[in-house]
Amino acid sequence: MIQKLVGLVAAFGLLAACEAGEAALSERDGGALAPGLDASGQDVDPMLVGQRLMAAGEHELALKAFLRAAGDQGFTAPVLASIGTANIGLGRLGQAEAILRRSIAVDETYVPGWNNLGVVLLEQGSWGEASRVFQTAFALDSGSSVEIQQNLALALAKRDQTVYSAPEETDFALVRRGAGDYLLMSTQE
């Protein structure tokens, strides 16, 4: 009985110390709250939390927030585009491309999904497809976004700079190695 009482007293003491520590932390950093909570301690939209984390460069935490949003809202075009964008920030371009393609499949008019897919394609060197994707984003946005205009201009410039070199002139010879077995060899040294 005494051991249980001592354990309860220790637990309450530990709880009081934690509350005092949280109050000191809150005062020290200007009353900052844990991500996902507002001043009253209520949940904040995980999409908003993810966007703030992306702005802070915390792409892994933003991805987790966007996945929570998917649990709350479903895999909507904005949620998928946000997940794809977080993957871009993490350097996972293949995953980002697949998720962004899903985003525009869910809603073909969702401009950020088109724009971010274009960014991924541009990063991967697919300049022709990137320019077509940016043209779609530009048309859906009615040309009002400066960022999309700049992305489109960059993709078109990259596409137009692509130079195909002529194949080298190489002489080849067929060399017989046995009955019906031939080897193609270059005659240049």
C-alpha atoms as a printed R data frame, in Angstrom:
    type eleno elety resid chain resno       x       y       z
1   ATOM     1    CA   MET     A     1   0.000   0.000   0.000
2   ATOM     2    CA   ILE     A     2   2.779   2.421   0.884
3   ATOM     3    CA   GLN     A     3   4.599   1.560  -2.377
4   ATOM     4    CA   LYS     A     4   1.469   2.418  -4.388
5   ATOM     5    CA   LEU     A     5   1.113   5.719  -2.521
6   ATOM     6    CA   VAL     A     6   4.780   6.590  -3.141
7   ATOM     7    CA   GLY     A     7   4.316   5.704  -6.821
8   ATOM     8    CA   LEU     A     8   1.255   7.965  -7.101
9   ATOM     9    CA   VAL     A     9   3.040  10.850  -5.400
10  ATOM    10    CA   ALA     A    10   6.022  10.417  -7.736
11  ATOM    11    CA   ALA     A    11   3.714  10.309 -10.756
12  ATOM    12    CA   PHE     A    12   1.939  13.519  -9.704
13  ATOM    13    CA   GLY     A    13   5.292  15.176  -9.069
14  ATOM    14    CA   LEU     A    14   6.479  14.154 -12.517
15  ATOM    15    CA   LEU     A    15   3.260  15.432 -14.096
16  ATOM    16    CA   ALA     A    16   3.619  18.790 -12.313
17  ATOM    17    CA   ALA     A    17   7.226  19.069 -13.470
18  ATOM    18    CA   CYS     A    18   6.197  18.371 -17.071
19  ATOM    19    CA   GLU     A    19   3.471  21.031 -16.934
20  ATOM    20    CA   ALA     A    20   5.921  23.566 -15.482
21  ATOM    21    CA   GLY     A    21   8.443  22.704 -18.204
22  ATOM    22    CA   GLU     A    22   5.835  23.141 -20.937
23  ATOM    23    CA   ALA     A    23   4.824  26.525 -19.517
24  ATOM    24    CA   ALA     A    24   8.475  27.632 -19.427
25  ATOM    25    CA   LEU     A    25   8.993  26.459 -23.024
26  ATOM    26    CA   SER     A    26   5.848  28.247 -24.138
27  ATOM    27    CA   GLU     A    27   6.991  31.494 -22.507
28  ATOM    28    CA   ARG     A    28  10.524  31.178 -23.839
29  ATOM    29    CA   ASP     A    29   9.588  30.744 -27.518
30  ATOM    30    CA   GLY     A    30   6.790  33.286 -27.604
31  ATOM    31    CA   GLY     A    31   3.948  30.932 -26.823
32  ATOM    32    CA   ALA     A    32   4.615  28.630 -29.783
33  ATOM    33    CA   LEU     A    33   2.389  25.598 -29.834
34  ATOM    34    CA   ALA     A    34   2.904  22.129 -31.170
35  ATOM    35    CA   PRO     A    35   2.226  21.890 -34.904
36  ATOM    36    CA   GLY     A    36  -1.396  21.054 -35.488
37  ATOM    37    CA   LEU     A    37  -2.804  22.955 -32.513
38  ATOM    38    CA   ASP     A    38  -4.164  26.472 -32.349
39  ATOM    39    CA   ALA     A    39  -4.095  28.790 -29.315
40  ATOM    40    CA   SER     A    40  -7.099  27.048 -27.758
41  ATOM    41    CA   GLY     A    41  -5.491  23.619 -28.199
42  ATOM    42    CA   GLN     A    42  -7.865  22.626 -31.018
43  ATOM    43    CA   ASP     A    43  -6.732  20.738 -34.106
44  ATOM    44    CA   VAL     A    44  -5.654  22.812 -37.098
45  ATOM    45    CA   ASP     A    45  -6.219  21.665 -40.674
46  ATOM    46    CA   PRO     A    46  -3.309  19.304 -41.485
47  ATOM    47    CA   MET     A    47  -3.054  20.852 -44.964
48  ATOM    48    CA   LEU     A    48  -2.302  24.226 -43.371
49  ATOM    49    CA   VAL     A    49   0.221  22.606 -41.039
50  ATOM    50    CA   GLY     A    50   1.874  20.879 -44.000
51  ATOM    51    CA   GLN     A    51   2.056  24.102 -45.992
52  ATOM    52    CA   ARG     A    52   3.691  25.887 -43.062
53  ATOM    53    CA   LEU     A    53   6.176  23.054 -42.642
54  ATOM    54    CA   MET     A    54   6.983  23.155 -46.369
55  ATOM    55    CA   ALA     A    55   7.645  26.897 -46.089
56  ATOM    56    CA   ALA     A    56   9.991  26.146 -43.191
57  ATOM    57    CA   GLY     A    57  11.853  23.526 -45.244
58  ATOM    58    CA   GLU     A    58  10.607  20.629 -43.109
59  ATOM    59    CA   HIS     A    59   9.575  18.400 -46.011
60  ATOM    60    CA   GLU     A    60   9.456  15.095 -44.108
61  ATOM    61    CA   LEU     A    61   7.180  16.554 -41.421
62  ATOM    62    CA   ALA     A    62   5.084  18.241 -44.104
63  ATOM    63    CA   LEU     A    63   4.657  14.888 -45.854
64  ATOM    64    CA   LYS     A    64   3.367  13.390 -42.610
65  ATOM    65    CA   ALA     A    65   0.915  16.274 -42.201
66  ATOM    66    CA   PHE     A    66  -0.327  15.826 -45.774
67  ATOM    67    CA   LEU     A    67  -0.799  12.107 -45.165
68  ATOM    68    CA   ARG     A    68  -2.877  12.973 -42.087
69  ATOM    69    CA   ALA     A    69  -4.916  15.280 -44.320
70  ATOM    70    CA   ALA     A    70  -5.465  12.364 -46.702
71  ATOM    71    CA   GLY     A    71  -6.820  10.393 -43.758
72  ATOM    72    CA   ASP     A    72  -9.215  13.231 -42.914
73  ATOM    73    CA   GLN     A    73 -10.203  14.462 -46.381
74  ATOM    74    CA   GLY     A    74  -9.380  11.570 -48.691
75  ATOM    75    CA   PHE     A    75  -7.018  11.603 -51.639
76  ATOM    76    CA   THR     A    76  -8.283  14.774 -53.277
77  ATOM    77    CA   ALA     A    77  -6.315  16.600 -55.966
78  ATOM    78    CA   PRO     A    78  -4.976  19.222 -53.510
79  ATOM    79    CA   VAL     A    79  -3.929  16.554 -51.000
80  ATOM    80    CA   LEU     A    80  -2.204  14.463 -53.675
81  ATOM    81    CA   ALA     A    81  -0.485  17.518 -55.154
82  ATOM    82    CA   SER     A    82   0.759  18.473 -51.690
83  ATOM    83    CA   ILE     A    83   2.100  14.972 -51.072
84  ATOM    84    CA   GLY     A    84   3.828  15.113 -54.451
85  ATOM    85    CA   THR     A    85   5.312  18.513 -53.671
86  ATOM    86    CA   ALA     A    86   6.686  17.270 -50.353
87  ATOM    87    CA   ASN     A    87   8.317  14.400 -52.249
88  ATOM    88    CA   ILE     A    88   9.909  16.936 -54.602
89  ATOM    89    CA   GLY     A    89  11.372  18.664 -51.553
90  ATOM    90    CA   LEU     A    90  12.757  15.328 -50.382
91  ATOM    91    CA   GLY     A    91  14.333  14.672 -53.781
92  ATOM    92    CA   ARG     A    92  12.048  11.729 -54.538
93  ATOM    93    CA   LEU     A    93  11.256  12.777 -58.090
94  ATOM    94    CA   GLY     A    94   9.952   9.421 -59.299
95  ATOM    95    CA   GLN     A    95   7.470   9.194 -56.434
96  ATOM    96    CA   ALA     A    96   6.522  12.838 -56.864
97  ATOM    97    CA   GLU     A    97   5.824  12.326 -60.570
98  ATOM    98    CA   ALA     A    98   3.558   9.318 -59.950
99  ATOM    99    CA   ILE     A    99   1.599  11.107 -57.213
100 ATOM   100    CA   LEU     A   100   1.246  14.319 -59.213
101 ATOM   101    CA   ARG     A   101  -0.050  12.335 -62.188
102 ATOM   102    CA   ARG     A   102  -2.664  10.856 -59.827
103 ATOM   103    CA   SER     A   103  -3.518  14.380 -58.682
104 ATOM   104    CA   ILE     A   104  -4.330  15.582 -62.189
105 ATOM   105    CA   ALA     A   105  -6.175  12.338 -62.914
106 ATOM   106    CA   VAL     A   106  -8.461  13.088 -59.954
107 ATOM   107    CA   ASP     A   107  -9.055  16.681 -61.101
108 ATOM   108    CA   GLU     A   108  -7.847  17.636 -64.568
109 ATOM   109    CA   THR     A   109  -8.414  21.328 -63.802
110 ATOM   110    CA   TYR     A   110  -6.231  21.527 -60.676
111 ATOM   111    CA   VAL     A   111  -3.540  24.010 -61.737
112 ATOM   112    CA   PRO     A   112  -0.991  23.403 -58.917
113 ATOM   113    CA   GLY     A   113  -0.957  19.707 -59.789
114 ATOM   114    CA   TRP     A   114  -0.137  20.489 -63.427
115 ATOM   115    CA   ASN     A   115   2.498  23.066 -62.478
116 ATOM   116    CA   ASN     A   116   4.247  20.813 -59.975
117 ATOM   117    CA   LEU     A   117   4.227  17.894 -62.428
118 ATOM   118    CA   GLY     A   118   5.916  20.216 -64.913
119 ATOM   119    CA   VAL     A   119   8.559  21.075 -62.320
120 ATOM   120    CA   VAL     A   120   9.320  17.373 -61.794
121 ATOM   121    CA   LEU     A   121   9.528  16.729 -65.527
122 ATOM   122    CA   LEU     A   122  11.798  19.742 -65.950
123 ATOM   123    CA   GLU     A   123  14.090  18.439 -63.191
124 ATOM   124    CA   GLN     A   124  14.209  15.039 -64.894
125 ATOM   125    CA   GLY     A   125  15.180  16.578 -68.244
126 ATOM   126    CA   SER     A   126  11.880  15.776 -70.001
127 ATOM   127    CA   TRP     A   127  11.709  19.249 -71.509
128 ATOM   128    CA   GLY     A   128   9.197  18.507 -74.250
129 ATOM   129    CA   GLU     A   129   6.661  16.941 -71.908
130 ATOM   130    CA   ALA     A   130   7.362  19.595 -69.270
131 ATOM   131    CA   SER     A   131   6.582  22.359 -71.775
132 ATOM   132    CA   ARG     A   132   3.287  20.649 -72.717
133 ATOM   133    CA   VAL     A   133   2.359  20.273 -69.032
134 ATOM   134    CA   PHE     A   134   3.194  23.930 -68.316
135 ATOM   135    CA   GLN     A   135   1.138  24.982 -71.350
136 ATOM   136    CA   THR     A   136  -1.824  23.108 -69.864
137 ATOM   137    CA   ALA     A   137  -1.284  24.773 -66.468
138 ATOM   138    CA   PHE     A   138  -0.940  28.164 -68.177
139 ATOM   139    CA   ALA     A   139  -4.189  27.670 -70.108
140 ATOM   140    CA   LEU     A   140  -6.118  26.469 -67.041
141 ATOM   141    CA   ASP     A   141  -4.793  29.435 -65.055
142 ATOM   142    CA   SER     A   142  -5.687  31.871 -67.871
143 ATOM   143    CA   GLY     A   143  -2.097  33.080 -67.819
144 ATOM   144    CA   SER     A   144  -2.466  34.886 -64.509
145 ATOM   145    CA   SER     A   145   0.367  33.172 -62.595
146 ATOM   146    CA   VAL     A   146   3.807  34.684 -63.069
147 ATOM   147    CA   GLU     A   147   5.450  31.498 -61.742
148 ATOM   148    CA   ILE     A   148   3.743  29.324 -64.353
149 ATOM   149    CA   GLN     A   149   4.723  31.808 -67.086
150 ATOM   150    CA   GLN     A   150   8.351  31.611 -65.945
151 ATOM   151    CA   ASN     A   151   8.255  27.813 -65.737
152 ATOM   152    CA   LEU     A   152   6.766  27.600 -69.231
153 ATOM   153    CA   ALA     A   153   9.387  29.964 -70.627
154 ATOM   154    CA   LEU     A   154  12.180  27.921 -69.040
155 ATOM   155    CA   ALA     A   155  10.778  24.619 -70.334
156 ATOM   156    CA   LEU     A   156  10.401  26.025 -73.863
157 ATOM   157    CA   ALA     A   157  13.940  27.406 -73.788
158 ATOM   158    CA   LYS     A   158  15.342  24.074 -72.605
159 ATOM   159    CA   ARG     A   159  13.338  22.195 -75.229
160 ATOM   160    CA   ASP     A   160  14.521  24.494 -78.011
161 ATOM   161    CA   GLN     A   161  18.172  24.279 -76.892
162 ATOM   162    CA   THR     A   162  18.206  20.532 -77.342
163 ATOM   163    CA   VAL     A   163  20.675  19.745 -80.087
164 ATOM   164    CA   TYR     A   164  20.893  16.365 -81.703
165 ATOM   165    CA   SER     A   165  24.342  15.539 -82.939
166 ATOM   166    CA   ALA     A   166  24.804  13.637 -86.151
167 ATOM   167    CA   PRO     A   167  25.958  10.077 -85.707
168 ATOM   168    CA   GLU     A   168  29.660   9.542 -86.188
169 ATOM   169    CA   GLU     A   169  30.740   8.000 -89.455
170 ATOM   170    CA   THR     A   170  32.008   4.584 -88.522
171 ATOM   171    CA   ASP     A   171  33.049   1.783 -90.820
172 ATOM   172    CA   PHE     A   172  31.953  -1.652 -89.799
173 ATOM   173    CA   ALA     A   173  32.981  -5.038 -91.048
174 ATOM   174    CA   LEU     A   174  31.413  -8.434 -90.628
175 ATOM   175    CA   VAL     A   175  33.961 -10.956 -89.465
176 ATOM   176    CA   ARG     A   176  33.146 -14.641 -89.791
177 ATOM   177    CA   ARG     A   177  33.931 -16.558 -86.608
178 ATOM   178    CA   GLY     A   178  32.629 -19.969 -87.498
179 ATOM   179    CA   ALA     A   179  29.861 -21.752 -89.292
180 ATOM   180    CA   GLY     A   180  27.070 -19.145 -89.443
181 ATOM   181    CA   ASP     A   181  28.568 -17.055 -86.580
182 ATOM   182    CA   TYR     A   182  29.486 -13.455 -87.450
183 ATOM   183    CA   LEU     A   183  30.817 -10.566 -85.386
184 ATOM   184    CA   LEU     A   184  30.262  -6.910 -86.257
185 ATOM   185    CA   MET     A   185  33.479  -4.966 -85.649
186 ATOM   186    CA   SER     A   186  34.513  -1.361 -86.136
187 ATOM   187    CA   THR     A   187  37.356  -0.830 -88.538
188 ATOM   188    CA   GLN     A   188  38.425   2.420 -86.831
189 ATOM   189    CA   GLU     A   189  41.079   2.321 -84.171
